[in-house]
Amino acid sequence: MDQVLAAREALWEPLSEEGFLLVFGAPRMHEDDAARALEAMQELRARLRAFPTARLSAGLHAGQIIAKPDGGIEYSLIGETLNRAFELEQQAGAGRILLSENLRRLAGAYLDLSAAVTAIGGTPPAYALQDVLLKPIEHWQRGVWAQATPYVGRQMELAHLRECLEECNQGQPARPRLIG
């Protein structure tokens, strides 16, 4: 499990003998944190197949949390996002992974979810993550959804873009290049 989470820069916190909390985007946010969460769940689900009695149940939601450092590498986490994730996990039951509309929308900018999620209804809406291979969407195919994702974790790039804009405002030619 550590390898799966480390590869996606996730924090994990044990909650009980059987449960744990995963957080993607803290302390460092990425534009594709929602997709990282779905990929991690699918990989954990696949690895658990080796244990016939093990069932992975999860609730996934995307939103803001407060991650307060506790002096070391530990964090105190609070926020409505956690509450919604816990609600979805309770609703999921044994062996199911549910995700919120917000997480589905954000991950959909990076992954083709057409065969991977099924609407189960509810207010707010929820979706079941099917046990299928998640297919990445190439950057040139992302379209409107990718443009709607937050531009996070890219402070250096934003600073460079602001410098170029300031140069342009002063009449100096500037040519910014953003990759990724």
PyRosetta script that sets phi, psi and omega in degrees:
from pyrosetta import init, pose_from_sequence

init()
pose = pose_from_sequence("MDQVLAAREALWEPLSEEGFLLVFGAPRMHEDDAARALEAMQELRARLRAFPTARLSAGLHAGQIIAKPDGGIEYSLIGETLNRAFELEQQAGAGRILLSENLRRLAGAYLDLSAAVTAIGGTPPAYALQDVLLKPIEHWQRGVWAQATPYVGRQMELAHLRECLEECNQGQPARPRLIG")
pose.set_psi(1, -38.8)
pose.set_omega(1, -179.1)
pose.set_phi(2, -58.0)
pose.set_psi(2, -39.4)
pose.set_omega(2, -179.6)
pose.set_phi(3, -66.0)
pose.set_psi(3, -42.4)
pose.set_omega(3, -179.5)
pose.set_phi(4, -60.6)
pose.set_psi(4, -44.4)
pose.set_omega(4, -176.6)
pose.set_phi(5, -76.7)
pose.set_psi(5, -38.8)
pose.set_omega(5, 179.2)
pose.set_phi(6, -63.9)
pose.set_psi(6, -37.4)
pose.set_omega(6, 179.5)
pose.set_phi(7, -63.5)
pose.set_psi(7, -23.5)
pose.set_omega(7, -178.6)
pose.set_phi(8, -111.8)
pose.set_psi(8, 11.9)
pose.set_omega(8, 177.5)
pose.set_phi(9, 53.0)
pose.set_psi(9, 50.8)
pose.set_omega(9, 179.5)
pose.set_phi(10, -102.9)
pose.set_psi(10, 144.7)
pose.set_omega(10, 169.7)
pose.set_phi(11, -90.3)
pose.set_psi(11, 144.4)
pose.set_omega(11, 173.1)
pose.set_phi(12, -135.8)
pose.set_psi(12, 143.3)
pose.set_omega(12, -176.0)
pose.set_phi(13, -132.2)
pose.set_psi(13, 119.4)
pose.set_omega(13, 176.3)
pose.set_phi(14, -66.7)
pose.set_psi(14, 137.3)
pose.set_omega(14, 179.4)
pose.set_phi(15, -106.3)
pose.set_psi(15, -31.2)
pose.set_omega(15, -179.5)
pose.set_phi(16, -160.3)
pose.set_psi(16, -172.8)
pose.set_omega(16, 177.7)
pose.set_phi(17, -62.9)
pose.set_psi(17, -29.7)
pose.set_omega(17, -174.4)
pose.set_phi(18, -110.4)
pose.set_psi(18, -9.8)
pose.set_omega(18, -173.3)
pose.set_phi(19, -126.5)
pose.set_psi(19, 158.5)
pose.set_omega(19, 177.2)
pose.set_phi(20, -152.5)
pose.set_psi(20, 161.2)
pose.set_omega(20, 178.8)
pose.set_phi(21, -113.2)
pose.set_psi(21, 131.0)
pose.set_omega(21, 175.3)
pose.set_phi(22, -111.5)
pose.set_psi(22, 137.2)
pose.set_omega(22, 178.3)
pose.set_phi(23, -129.3)
pose.set_psi(23, 124.9)
pose.set_omega(23, 176.6)
pose.set_phi(24, -108.7)
pose.set_psi(24, 132.7)
pose.set_omega(24, 178.9)
pose.set_phi(25, 100.6)
pose.set_psi(25, 8.0)
pose.set_omega(25, 175.7)
pose.set_phi(26, -136.1)
pose.set_psi(26, 131.6)
pose.set_omega(26, 4.0)
pose.set_phi(27, -81.8)
pose.set_psi(27, -9.7)
pose.set_omega(27, -178.2)
pose.set_phi(28, -116.7)
pose.set_psi(28, 123.5)
pose.set_omega(28, -178.8)
pose.set_phi(29, -87.7)
pose.set_psi(29, 150.5)
pose.set_omega(29, 175.8)
pose.set_phi(30, -130.8)
pose.set_psi(30, 152.2)
pose.set_omega(30, 178.8)
pose.set_phi(31, -63.1)
pose.set_psi(31, -28.1)
pose.set_omega(31, -175.7)
pose.set_phi(32, -106.1)
pose.set_psi(32, 29.0)
pose.set_omega(32, -178.5)
pose.set_phi(33, -59.1)
pose.set_psi(33, -37.1)
pose.set_omega(33, 179.3)
pose.set_phi(34, -64.0)
pose.set_psi(34, -42.1)
pose.set_omega(34, 177.7)
pose.set_phi(35, -66.6)
pose.set_psi(35, -38.4)
pose.set_omega(35, 177.0)
pose.set_phi(36, -59.5)
pose.set_psi(36, -40.0)
pose.set_omega(36, 179.6)
pose.set_phi(37, -64.0)
pose.set_psi(37, -45.2)
pose.set_omega(37, 179.5)
pose.set_phi(38, -64.6)
pose.set_psi(38, -42.7)
pose.set_omega(38, 179.0)
pose.set_phi(39, -62.6)
pose.set_psi(39, -40.7)
pose.set_omega(39, 178.6)
pose.set_phi(40, -63.1)
pose.set_psi(40, -43.2)
pose.set_omega(40, 179.7)
pose.set_phi(41, -62.2)
pose.set_psi(41, -43.4)
pose.set_omega(41, 179.8)
pose.set_phi(42, -64.4)
pose.set_psi(42, -39.8)
pose.set_omega(42, 179.9)
pose.set_phi(43, -69.6)
pose.set_psi(43, -40.5)
pose.set_omega(43, 176.8)
pose.set_phi(44, -63.4)
pose.set_psi(44, -41.2)
pose.set_omega(44, 177.5)
pose.set_phi(45, -59.9)
pose.set_psi(45, -44.1)
pose.set_omega(45, -180.0)
pose.set_phi(46, -64.0)
pose.set_psi(46, -42.0)
pose.set_omega(46, -179.8)
pose.set_phi(47, -67.5)
pose.set_psi(47, -30.4)
pose.set_omega(47, -179.9)
pose.set_phi(48, -74.1)
pose.set_psi(48, -12.4)
pose.set_omega(48, 177.4)
pose.set_phi(49, -60.3)
pose.set_psi(49, -23.5)
pose.set_omega(49, 178.9)
pose.set_phi(50, -69.2)
pose.set_psi(50, -14.4)
pose.set_omega(50, -179.1)
pose.set_phi(51, -118.0)
pose.set_psi(51, 95.9)
pose.set_omega(51, -171.8)
pose.set_phi(52, -55.5)
pose.set_psi(52, -29.1)
pose.set_omega(52, -178.1)
pose.set_phi(53, -90.9)
pose.set_psi(53, -7.3)
pose.set_omega(53, -178.5)
pose.set_phi(54, -80.8)
pose.set_psi(54, 138.2)
pose.set_omega(54, 177.6)
pose.set_phi(55, -131.6)
pose.set_psi(55, 129.2)
pose.set_omega(55, 177.6)
pose.set_phi(56, -96.8)
pose.set_psi(56, 116.6)
pose.set_omega(56, 174.2)
pose.set_phi(57, -116.0)
pose.set_psi(57, 137.1)
pose.set_omega(57, -177.5)
pose.set_phi(58, -152.8)
pose.set_psi(58, 153.9)
pose.set_omega(58, 171.3)
pose.set_phi(59, -123.9)
pose.set_psi(59, 124.2)
pose.set_omega(59, -175.5)
pose.set_phi(60, -118.1)
pose.set_psi(60, 129.7)
pose.set_omega(60, 178.5)
pose.set_phi(61, -142.2)
pose.set_psi(61, 147.9)
pose.set_omega(61, 177.9)
pose.set_phi(62, -114.0)
pose.set_psi(62, 134.5)
pose.set_omega(62, 179.0)
pose.set_phi(63, 173.0)
pose.set_psi(63, -171.9)
pose.set_omega(63, -177.3)
pose.set_phi(64, -86.8)
pose.set_psi(64, 141.7)
pose.set_omega(64, 171.8)
pose.set_phi(65, -132.3)
pose.set_psi(65, 164.1)
pose.set_omega(65, 172.5)
pose.set_phi(66, -105.0)
pose.set_psi(66, 119.3)
pose.set_omega(66, 179.1)
pose.set_phi(67, -112.2)
pose.set_psi(67, 99.8)
pose.set_omega(67, -176.3)
pose.set_phi(68, -98.5)
pose.set_psi(68, 120.0)
pose.set_omega(68, 178.5)
pose.set_phi(69, -61.0)
pose.set_psi(69, 139.4)
pose.set_omega(69, 178.4)
pose.set_phi(70, -102.0)
pose.set_psi(70, 33.5)
pose.set_omega(70, 177.0)
pose.set_phi(71, 97.9)
pose.set_psi(71, -29.1)
pose.set_omega(71, -179.7)
pose.set_phi(72, -126.7)
pose.set_psi(72, -128.9)
pose.set_omega(72, 177.4)
pose.set_phi(73, -95.9)
pose.set_psi(73, 2.6)
pose.set_omega(73, 178.9)
pose.set_phi(74, -85.0)
pose.set_psi(74, 151.0)
pose.set_omega(74, -180.0)
pose.set_phi(75, -132.1)
pose.set_psi(75, 147.0)
pose.set_omega(75, 166.9)
pose.set_phi(76, -97.1)
pose.set_psi(76, 127.3)
pose.set_omega(76, -175.8)
pose.set_phi(77, -116.1)
pose.set_psi(77, 131.0)
pose.set_omega(77, 176.8)
pose.set_phi(78, -141.8)
pose.set_psi(78, 158.5)
pose.set_omega(78, 175.3)
pose.set_phi(79, 142.5)
pose.set_psi(79, 160.0)
pose.set_omega(79, 179.6)
pose.set_phi(80, -63.4)
pose.set_psi(80, -27.5)
pose.set_omega(80, 178.1)
pose.set_phi(81, -58.8)
pose.set_psi(81, -41.8)
pose.set_omega(81, 178.0)
pose.set_phi(82, -64.5)
pose.set_psi(82, -41.5)
pose.set_omega(82, 179.4)
pose.set_phi(83, -60.9)
pose.set_psi(83, -43.9)
pose.set_omega(83, 179.6)
pose.set_phi(84, -65.3)
pose.set_psi(84, -39.7)
pose.set_omega(84, 177.7)
pose.set_phi(85, -62.6)
pose.set_psi(85, -42.0)
pose.set_omega(85, 178.3)
pose.set_phi(86, -65.0)
pose.set_psi(86, -39.2)
pose.set_omega(86, 177.1)
pose.set_phi(87, -60.5)
pose.set_psi(87, -45.9)
pose.set_omega(87, 179.8)
pose.set_phi(88, -63.6)
pose.set_psi(88, -39.4)
pose.set_omega(88, 179.3)
pose.set_phi(89, -63.9)
pose.set_psi(89, -41.5)
pose.set_omega(89, 178.3)
pose.set_phi(90, -64.6)
pose.set_psi(90, -39.3)
pose.set_omega(90, 179.4)
pose.set_phi(91, -70.2)
pose.set_psi(91, -28.9)
pose.set_omega(91, -174.3)
pose.set_phi(92, -62.6)
pose.set_psi(92, -43.8)
pose.set_omega(92, -174.9)
pose.set_phi(93, 74.4)
pose.set_psi(93, 178.8)
pose.set_omega(93, -174.1)
pose.set_phi(94, -63.1)
pose.set_psi(94, 126.4)
pose.set_omega(94, 171.6)
pose.set_phi(95, 83.4)
pose.set_psi(95, 1.6)
pose.set_omega(95, -179.2)
pose.set_phi(96, -111.5)
pose.set_psi(96, 151.6)
pose.set_omega(96, 175.1)
pose.set_phi(97, -120.2)
pose.set_psi(97, 120.0)
pose.set_omega(97, 178.4)
pose.set_phi(98, -110.3)
pose.set_psi(98, 147.3)
pose.set_omega(98, 177.3)
pose.set_phi(99, -134.4)
pose.set_psi(99, 153.9)
pose.set_omega(99, -179.1)
pose.set_phi(100, -81.5)
pose.set_psi(100, 165.9)
pose.set_omega(100, 176.1)
pose.set_phi(101, -60.5)
pose.set_psi(101, -40.0)
pose.set_omega(101, -178.8)
pose.set_phi(102, -62.7)
pose.set_psi(102, -45.7)
pose.set_omega(102, 179.1)
pose.set_phi(103, -66.1)
pose.set_psi(103, -40.6)
pose.set_omega(103, 179.3)
pose.set_phi(104, -61.1)
pose.set_psi(104, -43.3)
pose.set_omega(104, -179.2)
pose.set_phi(105, -64.2)
pose.set_psi(105, -46.2)
pose.set_omega(105, -178.3)
pose.set_phi(106, -67.8)
pose.set_psi(106, -43.3)
pose.set_omega(106, 179.4)
pose.set_phi(107, -68.6)
pose.set_psi(107, -29.0)
pose.set_omega(107, -179.6)
pose.set_phi(108, -64.5)
pose.set_psi(108, -13.6)
pose.set_omega(108, 175.1)
pose.set_phi(109, -77.0)
pose.set_psi(109, -17.5)
pose.set_omega(109, -174.7)
pose.set_phi(110, -120.0)
pose.set_psi(110, -21.3)
pose.set_omega(110, -176.8)
pose.set_phi(111, -129.6)
pose.set_psi(111, 141.2)
pose.set_omega(111, 174.1)
pose.set_phi(112, -77.1)
pose.set_psi(112, 107.5)
pose.set_omega(112, -175.7)
pose.set_phi(113, -101.3)
pose.set_psi(113, 8.8)
pose.set_omega(113, -175.1)
pose.set_phi(114, -57.5)
pose.set_psi(114, -39.2)
pose.set_omega(114, 178.8)
pose.set_phi(115, -100.9)
pose.set_psi(115, -4.9)
pose.set_omega(115, -171.9)
pose.set_phi(116, -95.5)
pose.set_psi(116, -21.1)
pose.set_omega(116, -177.7)
pose.set_phi(117, -126.9)
pose.set_psi(117, 145.4)
pose.set_omega(117, 177.6)
pose.set_phi(118, -127.1)
pose.set_psi(118, 128.6)
pose.set_omega(118, 178.5)
pose.set_phi(119, -67.4)
pose.set_psi(119, 134.5)
pose.set_omega(119, 176.4)
pose.set_phi(120, -115.7)
pose.set_psi(120, 3.1)
pose.set_omega(120, 177.0)
pose.set_phi(121, 82.7)
pose.set_psi(121, -159.0)
pose.set_omega(121, -179.6)
pose.set_phi(122, 97.2)
pose.set_psi(122, 166.9)
pose.set_omega(122, 176.4)
pose.set_phi(123, -130.9)
pose.set_psi(123, 113.3)
pose.set_omega(123, -5.5)
pose.set_phi(124, -68.0)
pose.set_psi(124, 161.7)
pose.set_omega(124, -175.6)
pose.set_phi(125, -62.7)
pose.set_psi(125, 149.7)
pose.set_omega(125, 176.6)
pose.set_phi(126, -133.3)
pose.set_psi(126, 159.5)
pose.set_omega(126, -177.5)
pose.set_phi(127, -135.0)
pose.set_psi(127, 144.2)
pose.set_omega(127, 175.5)
pose.set_phi(128, -95.4)
pose.set_psi(128, 133.5)
pose.set_omega(128, 177.4)
pose.set_phi(129, -86.7)
pose.set_psi(129, 116.9)
pose.set_omega(129, -179.1)
pose.set_phi(130, -77.8)
pose.set_psi(130, 159.9)
pose.set_omega(130, -179.1)
pose.set_phi(131, -88.3)
pose.set_psi(131, 69.2)
pose.set_omega(131, 179.4)
pose.set_phi(132, -130.1)
pose.set_psi(132, 162.3)
pose.set_omega(132, 178.4)
pose.set_phi(133, -67.9)
pose.set_psi(133, 129.2)
pose.set_omega(133, 176.9)
pose.set_phi(134, -84.2)
pose.set_psi(134, 126.6)
pose.set_omega(134, -178.0)
pose.set_phi(135, -101.5)
pose.set_psi(135, 125.0)
pose.set_omega(135, 177.7)
pose.set_phi(136, -69.0)
pose.set_psi(136, 149.7)
pose.set_omega(136, 173.9)
pose.set_phi(137, -97.9)
pose.set_psi(137, 127.6)
pose.set_omega(137, 178.4)
pose.set_phi(138, -63.0)
pose.set_psi(138, 146.7)
pose.set_omega(138, -175.8)
pose.set_phi(139, -55.9)
pose.set_psi(139, -33.4)
pose.set_omega(139, -177.9)
pose.set_phi(140, -78.0)
pose.set_psi(140, -8.9)
pose.set_omega(140, 179.3)
pose.set_phi(141, -101.7)
pose.set_psi(141, -2.9)
pose.set_omega(141, -169.6)
pose.set_phi(142, -69.0)
pose.set_psi(142, -36.6)
pose.set_omega(142, 175.6)
pose.set_phi(143, 64.0)
pose.set_psi(143, -143.2)
pose.set_omega(143, -171.8)
pose.set_phi(144, -62.6)
pose.set_psi(144, -40.8)
pose.set_omega(144, -176.4)
pose.set_phi(145, -58.8)
pose.set_psi(145, -42.9)
pose.set_omega(145, -179.1)
pose.set_phi(146, -65.3)
pose.set_psi(146, -32.5)
pose.set_omega(146, 179.0)
pose.set_phi(147, -71.3)
pose.set_psi(147, -19.9)
pose.set_omega(147, -178.8)
pose.set_phi(148, -89.5)
pose.set_psi(148, -5.1)
pose.set_omega(148, -179.7)
pose.set_phi(149, -81.0)
pose.set_psi(149, 150.1)
pose.set_omega(149, -178.6)
pose.set_phi(150, -67.1)
pose.set_psi(150, 145.9)
pose.set_omega(150, 177.7)
pose.set_phi(151, -92.6)
pose.set_psi(151, 88.6)
pose.set_omega(151, -172.3)
pose.set_phi(152, -119.7)
pose.set_psi(152, 158.1)
pose.set_omega(152, 176.9)
pose.set_phi(153, 68.6)
pose.set_psi(153, 18.7)
pose.set_omega(153, -174.8)
pose.set_phi(154, -128.4)
pose.set_psi(154, 46.7)
pose.set_omega(154, -175.7)
pose.set_phi(155, -60.8)
pose.set_psi(155, -40.6)
pose.set_omega(155, -179.4)
pose.set_phi(156, -63.2)
pose.set_psi(156, -43.5)
pose.set_omega(156, -179.5)
pose.set_phi(157, -65.1)
pose.set_psi(157, -41.6)
pose.set_omega(157, 178.3)
pose.set_phi(158, -64.1)
pose.set_psi(158, -39.6)
pose.set_omega(158, 178.2)
pose.set_phi(159, -62.4)
pose.set_psi(159, -42.8)
pose.set_omega(159, 178.7)
pose.set_phi(160, -63.5)
pose.set_psi(160, -42.9)
pose.set_omega(160, 179.1)
pose.set_phi(161, -62.9)
pose.set_psi(161, -40.3)
pose.set_omega(161, 177.6)
pose.set_phi(162, -64.1)
pose.set_psi(162, -39.7)
pose.set_omega(162, 177.3)
pose.set_phi(163, -61.7)
pose.set_psi(163, -44.5)
pose.set_omega(163, 179.2)
pose.set_phi(164, -63.7)
pose.set_psi(164, -40.0)
pose.set_omega(164, 178.3)
pose.set_phi(165, -63.7)
pose.set_psi(165, -41.7)
pose.set_omega(165, 178.3)
pose.set_phi(166, -63.2)
pose.set_psi(166, -41.2)
pose.set_omega(166, 177.4)
pose.set_phi(167, -61.6)
pose.set_psi(167, -41.4)
pose.set_omega(167, 178.6)
pose.set_phi(168, -64.2)
pose.set_psi(168, -40.8)
pose.set_omega(168, 178.7)
pose.set_phi(169, -62.9)
pose.set_psi(169, -27.0)
pose.set_omega(169, 179.5)
pose.set_phi(170, -91.5)
pose.set_psi(170, 6.3)
pose.set_omega(170, 176.8)
pose.set_phi(171, 87.0)
pose.set_psi(171, 6.0)
pose.set_omega(171, 179.2)
pose.set_phi(172, -93.3)
pose.set_psi(172, 139.6)
pose.set_omega(172, 177.6)
pose.set_phi(173, -68.9)
pose.set_psi(173, 139.9)
pose.set_omega(173, 178.0)
pose.set_phi(174, -144.9)
pose.set_psi(174, 143.6)
pose.set_omega(174, -178.9)
pose.set_phi(175, -131.9)
pose.set_psi(175, 90.7)
pose.set_omega(175, 179.2)
pose.set_phi(176, -74.2)
pose.set_psi(176, 149.5)
pose.set_omega(176, 175.2)
pose.set_phi(177, -133.0)
pose.set_psi(177, 118.1)
pose.set_omega(177, 177.4)
pose.set_phi(178, -114.2)
pose.set_psi(178, 129.4)
pose.set_omega(178, -180.0)
pose.set_phi(179, -123.2)
pose.set_psi(179, 132.9)
pose.set_omega(179, 175.6)
pose.set_phi(180, 94.6)
pose.dump_pdb("model.pdb")
